[in-house]
Amino acid sequence: MAKSAKKVRVGFIGCGGIANFHFAHYDNNKIPDAQITAVCDLLDDRVQKAATRFGATPYKDYKEMLSKEKLDAVYVCVEPCAHKGMELMAIEKGCHLFVEKPVALCMDYAREVEKGLKAKKLINGAGFQDRYLDFVPMMKNWVAQQKVGFFNAYWVGGMPGVWWWRRRDTSGGQAVEQTIHTFDMCRLLFGEVVAVQAFGRRGIITDVENYDTEDASAVNLKFENGIIGTVYSGCFVRGGGGKNGIDCFTMNGRMEYTERAGVVITEPTRTINAKTGNDYGQEEDNVFIEAILSNDQSIILSPYSEAVKNLEVTLAANESMDNGGKVVVLKDTPACGCCCDSKKKATSKKCKK
């Protein structure tokens, strides 16, 4: 990264688990051209710890932080249901923006943010760090040369312990909040999705309070180029036996991608085996700062616009699950993940859109 005379001043909204993932990449001057100068969180112990860690100014209210601080860039690292204006205010202040996934639970809001970033020509990124895995270009190149029949993809494991994850109205459900990483990799490898059909099942987990989302789901995808595949989600596993990744079947071989670990490609006369050799999370944050310094959005592999497309696919999966497996064409994706119909009209008085 080129040396800069002036450090990029970075602020964080949210200081929880995913923020700490990014904090580790700023520790010990790992990104010498940037400095975390302000942090915000509703929980006092979290924000004070982050402030001490970086010598930053702590805030409880993001509006106060954005009003008082002169920030060049802002990270939004809050739970899915909490995206309520912070991105738009950061854009209004002219801050470059990095938003953790899922970037919203409402398509209207996500598209409003996307439009604002484009209008102000602000550098932007979203938290799909798997795109920075060092073997992804090889994997993409291999798939591009194949006649793909279909794929099966998985995010099957246990339930995260944070309170908001277990409810559909606060997390969006597993497909939206967690398996969205897998949907993103499928889009990266196979192209754009044109139709979605999904089924969910409940009743496996019966001993968790305030839990109302799917225990498991299967989401069928049809892509523009004719490729088909199914993405499975499951949060019911409690002792091993989970699986994260993509199995792709082609005319001349098979690809087995293990989430964030490596890939094995089997062909008639050879086997290609690649394991992760880089700190892809560090690279994600390095590139964000480099893009700001060079004013070059093109070097960011996971821009906000890609996060919006991922959200569209996963909200369509929720709509299909909630309507008995109805096929959803993406142009009919609901405005919100919980209370709007496919014509983007509110069906609940609680819907703010």
N, C-alpha and C positions, 0 to 999 in steps of 0.2 A: 504494500500500500504506500502510495506517495506521501511524503511528509507535507503537512499543512502548517502554515504560519499560525492559523487560528483553529482551535479545536471545535469540533461540532458539539454544540450544547444539547444534551439529550435529556428528555424527561420521560418518566414512566408513570402511567396510570394503571395501578394494580401492582402489588408487590408479593403476590402469592407464588404458587408452585411454578407456573410457566414463566413468570417474570424472573425467578431465580435461575431458570435455564439460561436466559439471556444474560443475567447478571454475571454468571460465571465467565462469559465471553468478554466482559469488560474488566474483570478483575486483573490486578497486577499489570495494568497498562498494556493488555493484550491488543487493544485497538488504540494505538497511541494518538490517533487523530481525533478521538472523541472522548467526551467526559460526561458522565451522568451528573447533572447539576440539580435536578429536582425529582422528587418521588412522591407519589400520592397513593394512599390506601385508606379505606374506612377503618381498618383495624390498627390501633395505635402501635401495638408491639411490632407488627410487620413493617410499618412505614418507618418507625424509629430505627429498626435494625438495618433497613436498606439505606437510610440516611447516614447512619454511622459508617456503614461499609464503604460508601463512596464520597463522604464529606458533602452530601447533597442536602438541600433544603426540603424538609418534610411538609406534606400537606394532607389534609383530610378531604378537601373539596377540589376536584379537578378544575372547576371553573376558576377558583381562586389561583391555583397554580398556573393555569394558562393565561390568566389576566396579569399576574405579577411577574412571571418569569419571562426572560427573553430566550426562547428555545428555538433551536434549528430543527429538531426532530423529536417526535413523540412516539413511544411504544404504547399501545393499548393492549393490556394483558388482564382482562376481566372475564368473568363468567359470561356465557353466551347471552343470557337474558339481560345483561347490564349495559349493552351498547345503546345508549339513549342520549345522543347528542355530543358526546365527547370527541368523536372523530370530526364532526362538522365544525365544532369550535376550534379544533386544532387546525383544520383547513383554513378557516376564516383568519386565523392568526398567521397563516403562511408557513406552518410547520410541515416538514416532510413526515410521512406517516408509515408506521409499521403496526399492523393489526394481527393479533393472534387469531387462529381459527377456532370455531367458525366465526366469521366476521360479523355475524348478526343472526337473528332468527326470523328476520323479515326481509324479503326481497326488495321491497320498496325502499327501505332504509339503506340496504347495501348498495343499491343502484344510485341512490342520492349521494352517498359518499364517493362512489366511483366517478360520478359525474363531476363532483366538486374537485376531486384530485386532478381530473383531466383539464378542467377549466383553469385551474391555478397552475397547471404544469408542475405539480409537486412530485418528488420522488416517492415511491410507495412500494411496500412489500407486505407479504402475509406469511403466516407461520406454517409453511409447508416445506420444512427443512429437508425432507427426503429427496427433493429435487436436486440437492447439492451433493448427494452421494457420488463418489468418484466413478463408479461403474455404470451410472445411469446413461451416459452417452453411448456406451457400448451396447447396453440393453436396448435402447431405442433404435439404434442402427440395425441390430439383429432382427427385431420385430418388423422394421420397415422393409426388410428384404424377404419376409416370409409370407406365405399364404396362411393366415391365422384362421383356424376353425372356430374355436371358442376358448374361453378361459374361466377358471374358478378363482375367486379371490376371497380372502378371509381376514377378519379381525376377531378372533375368538379367544377370550380369556376371562379374567375376573372383573369385578366392579370397582372402579375408583372410589376412594373413601370420602371425597368432598361432598358436602351436603347437597349441592345443586345438581350433581350429576344424575341422581336417581329419579328425577322428575322430568317428564317430557317438556313441561312448560318453562323450565329454567335451563335445561341443557339442550333441548331439541331431540333428545334420544341418542342412542349409541351411534346410529348411522350418521347423524348430523355432527355430533361432537367428537367422536373418536374414529370411527371407520372412514370418516371423510378423508383421512390421509390415504387410505387405500383407494377410494374413489378418485382422488387426485392422481395417484400413480397410474391408474387405469386410463384416465383421460390423457395423461402424458404419453403413454405407450400406444394407445389404440385410437385416439382421436376424440371427436365430439359426440356426445350422447344425444340421440334424437327421441328416444322413448324409454319409459321406465315402468316396470311393474313390480310390485313388492308385496310380500306377505310377512306378517309378524306373529310371534307367539308369546303368550304369557302363561303364568302358572307354575313355572319351574322354581322361581325364587318366591318364597312365601314368608320369609322370616326377617325381612328388612322393612323398617318403618318408613312411611312417606315415600314409597317406591311405586311408580306407576307406569314405567316405560316398558319397552319390549325386552324379554329375556333373550330373544333370538329373532333374527330376521333374515330373509333371503330376497335380494333385490336383483331382478333381471334387467339387463341393459342392452339396448340396441344402438349401435353406433352408425354414423353417417356412411361409413365405408362398408357396412354390412356385417361387421364383427359383432358377435353376441357373447354375453358372459353373465355370470351371477356372482354377486358380492354377498358373502355371508357375514353376519355380525352375531356375537354371543357374549354376554357378560356373566354367564352362570357358572363358569368353570372355577372350581375351588381347590384343585389339587394338582394341577398339571394337565397336560392333554390339550392345551390351547394351540392355536396356529395363527400366524400373521404372515400374509404374503399373497403372491399371485402364482398360479399354475397356468401356463399358456401352452396350448396344443396347436401345432402347425402341421403343414403338409410334410415338412422335412426335419422336424425336431420338436423338442419340448423345452420350455424354459420354466425353471422353478426359482422364483424370487422370494427370499426370506426377508421380511421387513427389517430394513436397516442393518442387516447382517451380511448378505451376499446373494449371489445368483449362480445357478448351475444350469448350463445349456447343454442338452444332449442331442447330438446329431448322429447320423448313421456311421460316420467315420471319425468322429472326434467328440471330446467333451471339454467344454469351456467352464472353468471354475474361477469366480472372482469373489473376493471378500472385501468388506469395507476397509479402505486404507486411509481415510481422511476424517477430520473432525468436521462433519458436514454442518453441524449447528454453528460452530465458530465461523465457518465460511459464509453461512447465511448472513450473520451480523457483520462480518467484514465487508461483504459485498454491498450491504445496505449503506454503510458509511462511505465506501468508495464511490457508490453511485451519486451520493449527495455531493461529494467533493468534486467529482468530474462532471456532474450534471448529466449523467448518462443512465436513463431508466432501463435501457436495453440490456444491461449486464445483470439485472435482477431476474432470477429464474422463477421466482414465485411472486409476481405482481398481484396487487389487490384484485385486478380484473379476473385473474384465474381463480381466486378465492370465491368471487361472486358466482362463477360458473359451477364450482364445486358445490356451493350452497344450493344453487338451483337444482342440481341433480338430487341431492340428499333430501331437500324439502319435497321434491316430487315423489321420492320414495315414501316419505311419511304420508303424503296425501293418498298414495296408492294403498298403503297398509290400512289407512283409516277408512277406505272405501272398498273393502273386499277384494283388493287386487286389481282395481281398475287401472287400465293402461293410461299413463299420463304422458302426453306429448309436451315437450318442455316449454313450448310457447304458452302453454296453459298452466304453468307452475303458479301456485297460489302466492298471493302477496305476503302472507304470513305463514309461519309453520304450524299455527295452532287454531286459527279462528277465521280464516278467509277462504272463500271458495275459489275455484279455478278461474273465475272471471274477475278476480281481484276486488270483489266486493265484500265488505265486512259482514260476517254472519254472527258476530257477537258484539254486544254493547261495550265489552271490555277492550275491543280492538281499537288502538289509538290511530290506526290508519283509516 
